[in-house]
Amino acid sequence: MDDGGRPADGRLGVRFDGLARDTLWPQEAGPGEAERWWEGQLVCPRLDLASRAAAVRTGTSASAVVLAAVARELGARTGASAVPLKVILGNRVSEAQRTAVGAFAQSRRRAR
């Protein structure tokens, strides 16, 4: 760790849970099954403050900074030079949701 609490390699401690390591494309489906698109959860406690600070420096939004960071990390982990991401913003109902960085799952699964 450096003095700023970051790992020595300079990363912010980003971790992706539940993401396929070898592909960003849908998993082939068996007979009678739907395609399986991989989903992941970004886990990084310091990313909120860091993304807001970077947004001020770059004149963008924290959401744009997070999206760029996710794309860069996915590209680094998969070796892909182009990383397709699906961003859903239509479910921002409350003020707290509108100002939050990230997308919200619409599934009925419980949060972990």
C-alpha positions in Angstrom: 0.0 0.0 0.0 1.1 3.5 -0.7 0.6 6.4 1.8 -2.8 7.2 0.1 -4.2 3.8 1.0 -3.9 2.5 -2.5 -2.3 -0.8 -3.5 1.3 -0.3 -4.6 0.3 -0.7 -8.3 -1.7 2.6 -8.0 -5.1 1.0 -8.4 -8.1 2.1 -6.2 -8.7 -1.5 -5.0 -11.4 -2.2 -7.7 -12.9 -5.7 -7.6 -15.4 -7.2 -9.9 -17.6 -10.0 -8.5 -19.4 -12.5 -10.6 -17.9 -11.5 -13.9 -16.7 -14.0 -16.5 -13.0 -13.7 -17.0 -12.8 -14.9 -20.6 -15.6 -13.1 -22.4 -17.8 -10.1 -22.4 -20.2 -11.7 -24.9 -23.3 -13.7 -24.1 -22.7 -17.3 -23.1 -24.1 -19.8 -25.6 -27.5 -21.2 -24.6 -28.6 -24.8 -24.6 -31.8 -26.0 -26.2 -34.8 -24.1 -24.8 -32.6 -21.7 -22.8 -32.0 -17.9 -23.2 -28.6 -16.4 -23.8 -26.7 -15.8 -20.5 -25.3 -12.2 -20.3 -22.7 -11.9 -17.6 -23.4 -9.4 -14.8 -20.9 -8.1 -12.3 -20.8 -6.0 -9.3 -18.2 -3.2 -8.9 -16.8 -3.2 -5.3 -14.6 -0.2 -4.4 -15.4 1.8 -1.3 -13.1 4.8 -2.3 -14.4 5.0 -5.9 -17.2 7.4 -5.0 -15.0 10.2 -3.7 -12.3 9.5 -6.2 -14.7 9.7 -9.1 -16.2 12.9 -7.9 -12.7 14.5 -7.6 -11.7 13.3 -11.0 -15.0 14.6 -12.5 -14.2 18.1 -11.1 -10.7 17.9 -12.6 -11.8 16.7 -16.0 -15.1 18.7 -16.3 -17.2 15.6 -16.7 -19.6 13.7 -14.4 -18.7 11.2 -11.7 -20.8 8.7 -13.7 -18.7 9.2 -16.8 -15.5 8.7 -14.7 -16.8 5.5 -13.2 -17.9 4.2 -16.6 -14.5 4.9 -18.1 -12.8 3.2 -15.1 -15.0 0.2 -15.5 -14.3 0.0 -19.2 -10.6 0.3 -18.7 -10.5 -2.4 -16.0 -12.6 -4.8 -18.0 -10.3 -4.2 -21.0 -7.2 -4.8 -18.9 -8.7 -8.0 -17.4 -9.9 -9.4 -20.7 -7.4 -8.1 -23.2 -10.2 -6.4 -25.2 -9.4 -3.1 -26.9 -13.1 -2.3 -27.2 -15.4 -2.9 -24.2 -19.2 -2.7 -24.7 -21.2 -1.6 -21.7 -24.9 -1.3 -21.2 -25.9 1.7 -19.1 -29.5 1.9 -17.8 -30.6 5.3 -16.4 -34.4 5.1 -16.8 -35.0 4.0 -13.2 -33.8 7.2 -11.4 -36.9 7.9 -9.5 -35.8 9.7 -6.3 -33.3 12.5 -5.8 -30.9 10.2 -4.1 -31.0 7.8 -7.1 -30.5 10.7 -9.6 -27.4 11.8 -7.8 -25.9 8.3 -7.3 -23.2 7.0 -9.5 -24.0 3.7 -11.2 -26.9 1.7 -12.4 -29.5 -0.1 -10.3 -30.6 -3.6 -11.0 -34.3 -4.0 -11.7 -34.3 -7.7 -10.8 -36.1 -9.2 -7.7 -32.8 -10.6 -6.3 -31.8 -9.3 -2.9 -28.7 -7.2 -2.6 -25.7 -9.0 -1.2 
